[in-house]
Amino acid sequence: MLVSLKTGDVQAYNHLDKGDIFQATVSTSGASAQDYDALVLPGGVSNPDQLRIDSDAVALVKAFVDAGKPVAVICHGSWTLVEADVVRGRRLTSWPSLQTDLRNAGATWIDEAVVVCEAGANVIVSSRKPDDLPAFNTAMVEAFAAAAANS
């Protein structure tokens, strides 16, 4: 299910170029972490930048972490985790330009294709960039499957 700032057509981006249009059926103001098993935060620049300034999106991310539900994030998506104040004491990777943001928020930034951090209330799977998608997808599916098996 796609949750977005608003319901209806949502323009996706490939970096700064327009990508596909998707249908969002739930808005961040109407979403509840208890209705979902896991969360994937989008990468790119534009979408994460919009999410991190939406108080409902930030609250939703924090609720996922507080509930111990797995979160996967790639590229600039970590901005929303920083805004939700859920990276302190965690190990993450991201697009390289976010490493200072993550460190300033209390995370340890690792330059690897994928980092799986289990030190905290939940599992966070993070990756740097589109080239890392194969490793990211594998780690995300494994983390989500393990969480489902343990619930």
N, C-alpha and C positions, 0 to 999 in steps of 0.2 A: 504494500500500500504506500502511496506517495503522499506524504504530508508536506505542505508548503505554507507560505505566509498567507495564501488565500486559496480557495478552491477554484477549480476550473483549469483553463490552459495555463501551463507553466513553461516559460522559455528556458531551456537548458543552454549551457555555454560550453564550448571547447576552448579553454583559456578565455580570451576575450571575443572569440568568434561565436556567433549564434549557432546553436546545435539544433537538436530535435525539440519538438514541443510535446509535453506529456500532460496527462490529465491528473490533477490533484483532487482527491475526494475528501480530504480532511485538512483543515487549517491548523496552524500551530495553536491558535486560541482554543480550538475544539479538541485537540489531541490530549491523551492521557497516557503516560508511560505504562500504566497498569493494563492497557489494552494491547500492548505489543510485547514481543519476546526479546527484541534486539533493535539496535538503531545503527543505520549507516548514514554518516554525514558526508555531503558531497564535497568534492574538491573544486578545482578551478579557483578563480579569484572573485568573480562577481557574486556567485551564489553564497559562499561562506561570508563574504562581506555584508550581504543583506541579512543573513541569519543572525550574525553576532550583534546586530543592533535591534533585533526584534525580541522584546522582553519575554514573549510567550515561547519563542524558540529556545532561548537561553534557559528558561525555567524547565522546559521539556527535557533538554539535555541533562540538566542537573538532576531531574527526577529519575532519569534512566540510571545515572551513576549511583545515586542514593539508594535505588531499589536493587542494586547489584546486577543489573542487566548489562550484557555485553554491548560495547559500542565499537564501531569500526570507522576510521577516518583516514582520508588521503589528502595529500597536497595542502592547500590552504584551509581545509576544513577544521583544522585544529584551532583556528581563531575562535570558534564557538565554544570549544572546550575551555579555552583560556577565559573567555567572557563569563562562563558558568563557574569559574574558579574550582575546577575539578582535576587539575593537572599537578598540583603540589605533591611532591614525593613520587611522581610517576615517571616512567621512562617512555619517551615517544620519539618518533621521527616525523618529518613534515617536509614540505618544500623548504629548501635551505634558507630562504629569507625569513622564515618564521622562527628560526632557532633562538634568536634573542628574545622574541615574545614568549616562547615557551620557557626559556631559562628564567626570565624575569617573573614568570608566574609560578616558579618553583619546580619545574620539571627538569629532568635530565634529558637533553637532546642527543640522540644517537643517529649517526649517518649510516643507516642500513636500509635495505629495500623494504623490510617489514620488521616491526618491533611489536611483540606481544607482551603487554605489561599486565601482570596479575597482582601487583602490589597495590592494593587498594580495595575499595568497595566492590569493584567490578573488573572485568577484563576489558582492556582497551587495545585494539589492534590498529596500528598506524603504519602508513606508507608515505613515501616521498612524492611520487610522480607517476604519470601514466605508464612509463616503462616498468614500473614495479607492480603493475596490476596482476600478473600471474601469481607472484608470491603473496600479494595482498589478498587476492581472492581465496587462495588455498588456506591461508591463516585465518581469514574471516570465517569461512565455512567451518573449519575445525573448531574455532572458538564458539561459534553459535551452536554447533551440534553438541559440544561438551556442556554448554549451559543448559540446553534443552534436556539432555540426558540426566543432569543433576537437579532438575526442577520437578 
